[in-house]
Amino acid sequence: MRIVATKMLRDYWMRNPGAKAHLEAWVDEARNADWKQPADIKAQFRNASILKNRRVVFNISGNNHRLIVAVAYRYGALYVKFVGTHAEYDAIDVETIEMEL
């Protein structure tokens, strides 16, 4: 899969160094994945939450951080919509949040 907005992830782990290794591991797994449908994601990340609007929530670092991506299955692309702490995640609307550029 191609990940759009990896700079957002790098910026986040610069501010939250404890998330770096976990996010890098997720990036490696996602880049090597070939997800064609939500079930493919669930098979690889059983704790991922599949939402409407092709969005998926990933628990990062033992659920200390949350990552929301929109998946374009047809194009093999993941669009980062949000990365933050669990507390920051609790304060957003997961279905409409957009990563600020």
Protein Blocks (a to p, Z undefined) as FASTA:
>chain_A
ZZehklmmmmmmmmmmmlmmmmmmmmmmmmmpccfbfklmmmmmmmbccdehhiacddee
hhlaccdddddfknopacdfbdcdfklmmmpcfklgccdZZ
